[in-house]
Amino acid sequence: MQHKLLLLTILVAVLPTLVCVSWINSLTRSAMNQHHTRNVQMLAMALADQLASDGKIPDEKVINANISGFNLDHRLSFIIINNPTHHIIYRKALRAMEWMDYQQWLDASGESLVVPISQPVLLGTYGQMAVSRVPIWYRPDLNNQGNKLRGPRQLLGYLTIAVSDRTLPQTLAYMRSIQISAALLVCVLIIPIVLLLVRIQIRPLNQLIDASISMAEGHYPDLEDVHRSDEIGLLNKAFNLMLNRLKTHQNIQDRLHEQLEHKVVERTHELERLNHQLAQTVKQFESLAATDSLTGLANRREIGKTLKRCFLKAEHYNHDLACIMLDMDGFKLINDTLGHQMGDEVLCATAKALSLSCRNSDVAGRYGGDEFVIVLPQADEDIAVTVAVRIREQFDKQVRMLLHQYPDMVNNVTLSMGIAIKSAGELADSELMLAKADHALYRAKNTGKNRILIYNPNDKGARTTEIVPTNK
């Protein structure tokens, strides 16, 4: 907008000023030309009266003297005197080029050389040469009874004179330069004043624009009040009113947002606490669902899932896998003799022996009653036998500690174990593997107890092999 106002100022102030300068220059040139022609015409008429003072055209010497009396030597272009019969009786051309210009004008206009010119003619650049042609009249003085009278006029000839004002172009150029300088000075003074006024007028609008941009970016700046009664002042007041209302609504919204965030944080913490409790509860339920309540080992359902998962993983990565199923010999005698409470303590001692003997990757579980199952991932026959032997040794240690008051019972409580290895060709899935371990356990209990047997698919008869002799 500021540029538009500046352009409008130039169009309204500068251009009319330049037009006025051009118009004034034209008027000045026209006035100076008219003044010049009037002077030349009056000069011609005065010279014609002097030449006709004696009733005849004087000789050349007298004419030169009359001309010299007007002091025209530096301005006179040419002078011609014709008699009534149109013969030239005197001619003086001081400026050949100006004489040629006059001859060309005569040829172009069709004027006669001796016909008077009603108005002087301007020739040359800027009209600096004025040509005037007047008749030379002589009117004799008559005396009639003491009264002076003028007799009838007599035509003595024609006078043509051309006078050049050679300083006219320079004068006009000088005046034009003065006028242009004055116009430029006016423009130089007007433009800064207009720019200052435009900035003063536009400043509130620029502030409104900056405030609008700041509001679009989410900020609410402090806008200065403009004490004006024009449209800009009204716009400033309306904008301030809108800004104050927006600030009020924004403050209310910020407070509500803070309250909402506080509530959300509280609800989030509450939900996190509840989720944590729920996760703990779920974990407890999962643990209860997967753990035997008496021994703390995996229950039958969990040990079955673990064996199945390990079997599929071993199949996928072509790893080894072993499964040990064990059962206590003489456990019924303890229950019947020492009571079920002591039987439960023996079961817990067995679970402790398993926990102390198994590797970190092995999973032990109570399969039911006094039967236990151990899943051994990435275990071949040697590893399975080593773990089984370690279990039997640790079991003997735990039982002796528990039944030290009943030495007769210690020798009657032993372990029978059956081992199944995945590398055996008949073990197609985890259920079959568990069944073969149970078969080996069954053979161990029926062939003397306190034995460790491994399922052997190549033994077509017994299908089991004793790998560790009894230790009692």
C-alpha positions as a printed Julia matrix, in Angstrom:
472×3 Matrix{Float64}:
   0.0      0.0     0.0
   2.88     2.34    0.78
   4.26     1.89   -2.75
   0.85     2.5    -4.25
   0.48     5.74   -2.32
   3.94     6.84   -3.42
   3.08     6.09   -7.04
  -0.18     7.97   -6.64
   1.75    10.92   -5.19
   4.05    10.94   -8.2
   1.09    10.82  -10.55
  -0.83    13.51   -8.7
   2.01    15.88   -7.72
   5.09    15.29   -9.83
   3.56    14.77  -13.26
   1.24    17.79  -13.03
   4.23    19.84  -11.89
   6.22    18.81  -14.94
   3.23    19.49  -17.19
   2.86    22.94  -15.65
   6.55    23.62  -16.19
   6.23    22.67  -19.84
   3.1     24.8   -20.22
   4.71    27.82  -18.51
   7.77    27.42  -20.74
   5.53    27.44  -23.8
   3.69    30.55  -22.56
   6.98    32.27  -21.83
   8.31    31.56  -25.3
   5.08    32.78  -26.9
   5.08    35.99  -24.82
   8.71    36.7   -25.64
   8.08    36.11  -29.34
   5.08    38.45  -29.31
   7.09    41.11  -27.51
   9.87    40.73  -30.06
   7.53    41.05  -33.02
   5.82    44.13  -31.57
   9.2     45.78  -31.07
  10.25    44.98  -34.65
   6.95    46.34  -36.03
   7.27    49.57  -34.01
  10.91    49.86  -35.18
   9.86    49.47  -38.81
   7.12    52.1   -38.49
   9.5     54.56  -36.73
  12.21    54.04  -39.37
   9.65    54.48  -42.18
   8.53    57.82  -40.66
  12.15    59.06  -40.52
  12.82    58.07  -44.11
   9.69    59.91  -45.31
  10.41    63.13  -43.42
  11.72    64.96  -46.52
   9.06    63.73  -48.91
  11.42    61.43  -50.75
  13.55    58.41  -50.12
  16.97    59.64  -48.98
  20.21    58.37  -50.41
  22.07    55.38  -49.07
  24.29    57.4   -46.79
  21.31    59.01  -45.04
  19.56    55.64  -44.75
  22.65    54.11  -43.13
  22.79    57.01  -40.73
  19.14    56.57  -39.78
  19.65    52.88  -39.27
  22.73    53.51  -37.15
  20.65    55.82  -35.0
  18.56    52.84  -33.92
  21.69    50.93  -32.86
  20.71    47.75  -34.74
  24.09    46.65  -36.03
  24.35    43.61  -33.75
  20.71    42.59  -34.18
  19.81    43.63  -37.74
  19.56    40.72  -40.15
  18.66    42.58  -43.33
  16.78    45.66  -44.56
  15.17    46.31  -47.97
  13.62    49.5   -49.37
  11.5     49.38  -52.54
  10.06    52.29  -54.53
   6.36    52.36  -55.42
   7.14    50.58  -58.69
   8.61    47.67  -56.74
  12.22    48.31  -57.62
  14.73    47.79  -54.9
  16.46    51.04  -54.15
  18.26    49.9   -51.0
  19.23    46.5   -49.63
  21.46    45.53  -46.82
  21.82    41.88  -45.73
  24.06    41.39  -42.75
  23.15    37.74  -42.2
  23.2     35.6   -45.32
  21.53    32.58  -43.71
  18.7     34.65  -42.33
  18.21    36.28  -45.73
  17.95    32.81  -47.28
  15.37    31.81  -44.64
  13.32    34.86  -45.63
  13.56    34.01  -49.33
  12.39    30.43  -48.61
   9.45    31.81  -46.62
   8.51    34.09  -49.53
   8.63    31.18  -51.97
   6.59    28.95  -49.66
   3.98    31.56  -48.74
   3.61    33.21  -52.15
   3.98    36.65  -50.6
   4.98    39.6   -52.8
   8.16    41.41  -51.94
   6.46    44.79  -51.6
   3.05    43.98  -50.2
   2.85    45.17  -46.59
   2.65    42.48  -43.9
  -0.15    43.08  -41.43
   1.61    41.12  -38.66
   5.33    40.57  -38.33
   6.57    37.14  -39.34
   8.72    34.96  -37.02
  11.41    32.9   -38.69
  14.34    30.79  -37.51
  14.83    28.54  -34.52
  12.46    29.48  -31.67
  11.29    32.41  -33.85
  14.26    34.58  -32.96
  14.07    36.55  -36.29
  11.05    38.85  -36.77
  10.33    40.33  -40.23
   8.11    43.41  -40.67
   7.14    45.11  -43.98
   5.45    48.51  -43.84
   4.69    51.19  -46.47
   6.61    54.49  -46.41
   4.05    57.29  -46.41
   4.73    60.96  -46.69
   2.07    63.5   -45.6
   3.08    67.15  -46.28
   2.25    69.88  -43.83
  -0.2     72.57  -45.22
  -0.78    76.02  -43.77
  -4.35    77.24  -43.99
  -4.82    80.61  -42.34
  -2.45    79.84  -39.57
  -3.68    76.26  -38.99
  -1.39    73.33  -39.64
  -2.97    70.69  -41.74
  -1.75    67.43  -43.09
  -1.9     66.97  -46.78
  -2.82    63.78  -48.59
  -0.34    61.1   -48.0
   2.02    59.97  -50.71
   3.47    56.48  -51.09
   7.22    56.71  -51.29
   7.95    52.99  -51.16
   8.1     49.95  -48.86
  10.39    49.13  -45.99
  11.19    45.53  -45.07
  13.28    44.99  -41.94
  14.33    41.8   -40.13
  15.71    41.89  -36.6
  17.05    38.83  -34.81
  17.07    38.34  -31.06
  19.91    35.84  -30.89
  19.78    35.66  -27.14
  16.2     34.31  -27.21
  17.13    30.58  -27.38
  19.63    30.98  -24.55
  17.14    32.99  -22.54
  14.42    30.42  -23.11
  16.8     27.55  -22.23
  17.91    29.38  -19.09
  14.33    30.04  -18.03
  13.39    26.45  -18.82
  16.28    25.16  -16.69
  15.19    27.45  -13.85
  11.62    26.22  -14.15
  12.68    22.55  -14.28
  15.01    23.05  -11.31
  12.2     24.68   -9.39
   9.88    21.8   -10.31
  12.48    19.23   -9.26
  13.06    21.11   -6.03
   9.34    21.04   -5.39
   9.26    17.31   -6.16
  12.28    16.67   -3.91
  10.54    18.51   -1.11
   7.12    17.0    -1.75
   8.18    13.33   -2.05
   9.9     13.06    1.39
   7.01    14.92    3.0
   4.55    12.6     1.3
   6.64     9.57    2.31
   6.69    10.77    5.9
   2.94    11.33    5.85
   2.39     7.95    4.21
   4.51     6.22    6.86
   2.65     8.01    9.61
  -0.65     6.95    8.08
   0.48     3.41    7.24
   2.24     2.68   10.54
  -0.97     1.61   12.37
  -1.84    -0.64    9.43
   1.62    -2.24    9.54
   1.14    -2.83   13.27
  -2.21    -4.48   12.56
  -0.59    -6.66    9.89
   2.23    -7.73   12.24
  -0.3     -8.43   14.99
  -2.4    -10.52   12.57
   0.64   -12.58   11.55
   1.59   -13.06   15.2
  -1.97   -14.18   15.99
  -1.86   -16.63   13.09
   1.28   -18.12   14.71
  -0.57   -18.54   18.02
   0.68   -15.44   19.86
  -1.32   -12.52   21.23
   0.82    -9.34   21.09
   0.1     -6.05   22.85
  -1.18    -3.62   20.22
  -0.65     0.12   20.73
  -3.81     2.23   20.81
  -4.17     4.7    17.94
  -5.99     7.87   18.98
  -7.49     8.76   15.64
 -11.03     9.33   14.5
 -10.58     8.1    10.93
 -11.1      4.61    9.52
  -7.66     3.45   10.67
  -8.44     4.5    14.24
 -11.77     2.64   14.14
 -10.04    -0.41   12.7
  -7.42    -0.28   15.48
 -10.12    -0.1    18.17
 -12.05    -2.99   16.64
  -8.87    -5.07   16.37
  -7.92    -4.35   20.0
 -11.41    -5.35   21.13
 -11.18    -8.6    19.17
  -7.66    -9.24   20.52
  -8.74    -8.72   24.13
 -11.68   -11.08   23.69
  -9.44   -13.7    22.11
  -6.98   -13.35   25.0
  -9.8    -13.82   27.5
 -11.1    -16.9    25.7
  -7.56   -18.24   25.35
  -6.91   -17.81   29.08
 -10.14   -19.63   29.87
  -9.22   -22.34   27.4
  -5.72   -22.64   28.88
  -7.12   -23.05   32.4
  -9.59   -25.66   31.2
  -6.8    -27.38   29.28
  -4.6    -27.43   32.4
  -7.44   -28.85   34.46
  -8.11   -31.44   31.79
  -4.42   -32.35   31.6
  -4.31   -32.67   35.38
  -7.32   -34.95   35.33
  -5.85   -36.94   32.45
  -2.61   -37.36   34.4
  -4.53   -38.49   37.46
  -6.62   -40.91   35.4
  -3.48   -42.14   33.63
  -1.72   -42.81   36.92
  -4.82   -44.53   38.22
  -5.06   -46.64   35.07
  -1.36   -47.48   35.26
  -1.79   -48.53   38.89
  -4.83   -50.62   38.02
  -3.07   -52.11   35.01
  -0.09   -52.95   37.17
  -2.36   -54.59   39.72
  -4.17   -56.4    36.93
  -0.87   -57.56   35.44
   0.27   -58.76   38.84
  -3.03   -60.53   39.36
  -2.88   -62.09   35.91
   0.7    -63.1    36.54
  -0.32   -64.63   39.85
  -3.22   -66.46   38.24
  -0.95   -67.64   35.43
   1.58   -68.76   38.0
  -1.12   -70.51   39.99
  -2.48   -72.05   36.83
   0.97   -73.28   35.8
   2.44   -74.15   39.22
   1.89   -77.03   41.55
   0.7    -75.55   44.83
   2.61   -77.99   47.02
   6.04   -78.2    45.42
   6.19   -74.9    43.51
   7.17   -76.77   40.33
   5.26   -76.67   37.05
   2.03   -78.6    37.14
   1.02   -81.33   34.77
  -0.66   -78.98   32.27
   2.3    -76.59   32.18
   4.9    -79.35   31.87
   2.94   -80.79   28.95
   2.87   -77.39   27.2
   6.58   -76.88   27.88
   7.5    -80.31   26.44
   5.4    -79.64   23.34
   6.97   -76.19   22.81
  10.49   -77.53   23.28
   9.8    -80.47   20.96
   8.62   -78.15   18.14
  11.64   -75.88   18.63
  13.98   -78.85   18.55
  12.3    -80.05   15.35
  12.68   -76.61   13.75
  16.35   -76.06   14.67
  17.31   -79.77   14.64
  18.37   -79.7    18.3
  18.55   -82.48   20.84
  15.85   -82.96   23.46
  15.49   -85.28   26.43
  12.68   -86.04   28.86
  13.01   -87.71   32.29
  10.04   -89.15   34.16
  10.64   -90.31   37.74
   8.6    -91.87   40.51
   9.38   -92.48   44.17
   9.65   -96.04   45.4
   8.14   -96.62   48.83
   6.16   -93.37   48.93
   2.92   -95.18   49.89
   4.72   -96.7    52.87
   5.64   -93.23   54.13
   2.05   -92.02   53.81
   0.73   -95.08   55.56
   3.39   -95.14   58.28
   4.38   -91.55   58.89
   1.26   -89.8    57.63
   0.37   -87.62   54.68
   2.07   -84.56   56.17
   5.39   -86.33   56.1
   4.53   -87.53   52.6
   4.06   -83.9    51.52
   7.42   -83.02   53.05
   9.07   -85.81   51.09
   7.45   -84.49   47.89
   8.85   -81.01   48.68
  12.27   -82.5    49.33
  12.07   -84.24   45.96
  11.19   -80.92   44.28
  14.2    -79.29   46.0
  16.45   -82.1    44.77
  15.2    -81.51   41.23
  15.75   -77.74   41.47
  19.31   -78.21   42.75
  20.2    -80.85   40.16
  18.7    -79.48   36.91
  20.35   -77.0    34.58
  19.04   -73.43   34.24
  17.42   -74.3    30.93
  15.7    -77.45   32.28
  12.06   -77.36   33.39
  10.91   -79.66   36.22
   7.29   -80.34   37.06
   5.05   -82.5    39.2
   3.12   -84.75   36.89
   0.81   -86.16   39.57
   1.06   -87.9    42.96
   4.72   -88.8    43.43
   5.55   -88.65   39.69
   7.78   -85.87   38.31
   8.84   -84.9    34.77
  11.97   -82.99   33.72
  12.25   -81.45   30.21
  15.86   -80.98   29.09
  16.26   -78.75   25.97
  19.36   -79.32   23.82
  20.27   -82.4    25.85
  21.53   -85.63   24.36
  21.76   -89.01   26.11
  24.95   -88.17   28.04
  23.53   -84.92   29.44
  20.24   -86.6    30.36
  22.09   -89.41   32.21
  24.3    -86.89   34.04
  21.26   -84.92   35.22
  19.45   -88.12   36.23
  22.4    -89.31   38.31
  22.71   -85.88   39.91
  19.0    -85.97   40.78
  19.3    -89.38   42.44
  22.26   -88.27   44.49
  20.6    -85.05   45.58
  17.37   -86.94   46.32
  19.22   -89.38   48.6
  20.79   -86.45   50.41
  17.52   -84.62   50.93
  15.67   -87.77   52.06
  18.37   -88.72   54.54
  18.24   -85.21   56.01
  14.44   -85.36   56.24
  14.13   -88.96   57.55
  17.2    -89.07   59.75
  14.94   -90.05   62.66
  13.61   -92.97   60.64
  16.7    -94.82   59.38
  14.64   -97.87   58.42
  12.59   -95.73   56.06
  15.58   -94.11   54.31
  16.59   -97.25   52.48
  13.02   -97.9    51.39
  12.55   -94.48   49.7
  14.26   -94.45   46.28
  13.72   -93.1    42.76
  12.96   -94.94   39.58
  13.57   -92.99   36.34
  12.71   -93.42   32.7
  14.45   -91.36   29.98
  13.33   -90.71   26.41
  15.64   -89.08   23.84
  14.22   -87.24   20.79
  16.8    -88.81   18.49
  14.95   -92.13   18.82
  13.16   -92.8    15.55
   9.72   -93.62   17.0
   9.36   -90.24   18.84
   7.25   -88.28   16.37
   5.77   -85.79   18.86
   5.95   -84.66   22.49
   3.09   -86.9    23.65
   4.78   -89.99   22.24
   8.06   -88.91   23.81
   6.37   -88.59   27.22
   4.72   -91.96   26.74
   8.08   -93.62   26.0
   9.63   -92.03   29.09
   6.7    -93.36   31.11
   7.27   -96.81   29.53
  10.92   -96.73   30.6
   9.83   -95.66   34.1
   7.32   -98.46   34.24
  10.0   -100.99   33.28
  12.35   -99.53   35.92
   9.79   -99.94   38.69
   8.78  -103.44   37.59
  12.33  -104.74   37.26
  13.6   -103.96   40.69
  13.03  -100.23   41.34
  15.75   -97.68   42.17
  16.84   -97.88   38.54
  17.46   -95.45   35.63
  16.34   -96.84   32.28
  16.44   -95.21   28.87
  14.01   -96.03   26.13
  15.75   -97.96   23.34
  13.75   -98.47   20.14
  16.32  -101.01   18.9
  15.6   -103.34   21.79
  12.61  -105.11   20.34
  11.94  -107.02   23.57
  12.23  -104.88   26.66
  12.61  -101.62   24.77
  14.63  -100.23   27.68
  18.26  -100.23   28.71
  19.66   -99.77   32.18
  22.32   -97.1    31.91
  23.16   -96.61   35.58
  23.23   -99.43   38.06
  21.48   -99.15   41.36
  23.35   -97.45   44.17
  21.85   -99.39   47.02
